[in-house]
């Protein structure tokens, strides 16, 4: 059906020509698409611009369902097949008011169907306009996560009704028994499965007064995937605790655990953390996918001078390589990639980790337990009696660990570890703050590296664009500060082609996100004689930066600009990360 009112208003506003209307209508019919979707596909209007235009024409407000916690009770009011056929989506319900997203307000059949369903259930409706992308994402949820969980919820309700053993909130008295019920087991399994399939790094299960929200972190961004009834919260948490071998009856203290499961041929490990809140325990599950641990140094985004320096330092007979960056910047993944390179039959590699995130076959990995006194420092003392060639310490947290790691690097061992500083330059002052003698730093520190993670642009739907004046200025100013060989390769007096995320019409490859995966930006500070003189002298960060520049060091921001010009990341993403780095 052609939305005549919309077509007339588009022509009146000179957004389409009257002589083009018939061709667009025919194209829409041939492709079995809405007229509006064809307008978007042809690049006449962006989806957001079309949505705003329709809002003015029909006097109906818009809603972005990505920013809304979908109400599970609302979703039940309209069957999936009706949603798909008529393109109407219930997303919230309060008392007898049902909020519904609609794609085409001129589709009388859809409006009549909605009127019939609402009347049959004694509901009144509030209509909102939604975009095509929003609708597509909702259909996926009906068919996947939400649909599977819905079946489990219905099954659970039947089982509880049949047994009749309930508390006042509808949950069985014995949580252990309820958590073992097939429906609860299925709900947890479905959530875990879909998180892995979505390439999520974390699952957040968050209790509120009236609901439980499930969010996945994909490519560093949290999005709501599911909303569950509040009365299931205790049973779900208990199920996760049983899997993780945690204390079921302890709800006042935070707990940490882990479990593993098989999805297909892959064994996936989950690191579990519970945390008490006002509304009950929040659960966060970190997904430790072995496939993520198989990433190479090149896959991480290391290239050029940076990877050369790192590889050169890894084959030295002794010394330390220290990686710095905030939590979630990919330090553990980089260490795992390095271990895979170093892991040969003729070396003994021993690690101390908290927790063990990636299992590397052939490496002796040890989990610290501070509660029983097995700390990084104590573990290091024992490691040195294990005849190691290479030692990996998950994190240097205190003076004692810093001192022992330095001594190990001095006495013929390769030491890999992490610190928390803003950049590579901050590693040396941080070691000094941790009471490492200055004279010990130059002979033991091979490389100080810093890294951050940026979202990769989807390779299939990213948009090509010419850099505007402001963007061009940023790129040129950055290139001017790079070593000469990079200036020759990258500088252009004719402007720059860059790529941006296709947020208006993303594709299936990225699952409608416009990004797929993440890549690191790096900087490597190599120990030199001049740097040694600075450390043993005035220890000025400004002097260290000047020496780094003389070395030809590529900074994280410069590395990011290189990746912008290669179409891997967006400039906007880089600037956001750089701003966060400055404020850290």
RAHU-V424555 format. One line per field, one symbol per residue. phi: phi as a letter, one per 20 degrees, with the letter a starting at -180 (. if undefined). burial: 1 if it has 9 or more other C-alpha atoms within 8 Angstrom, else 0. Layout:
phi = ???
burial = ???
//
This chain:
phi = .efggfggfffgemecegfefgffffffffelcfgfffgfgemfcffffffffffffelcfdbdffedffefffgffcfgffgffelccfcbbbldddecececfeefffffffffffffemddddececeffgfgffggfgedgffffggfffffgfffffemecefendggefgfffefgffgfgfffgffffffemfebdddcecfdacddcdedlndecfdacdfffegfffffffffgeldffeededfccbbbcbddmeeedecedcdbfcgepeedcdeedegfffefeffgfofblffffffffffeffbodcddcqfgnenfffffffffffffdfecddccccbefecedfndedcefcffdneegffffgfgfeeleecdddgbedbffffffffffffdndeddaccdcfbfffffgffffemffgfefgfdefbddcbcdcfffffecfdfbeffgffffffffffgeeggffgffdfcedncecccfeffbfdfgemmemcbnccedcbcdefcfffffffeeelefffffffffffnfefgfffffgfffemecefgffffffffffef
burial = 00100110111000010000100110111000111011110001111001110110000101011000111101100101011101111111100011111110101001101100111000111011111111101110111011111001101100010000010000110011011110111111011111110001111111110011111111100011111111011111111111111101001001011110000000111111111100011111111111001010100111000111110011000111111111001110111111100010001111111001010000101111100001111111101100011111111100101111110111011111111011111111111101010101111111111111111111001100001000110011011001100110000000011111110001100101111101111111111000110111001000111011100011111111111110111110110011000000
//
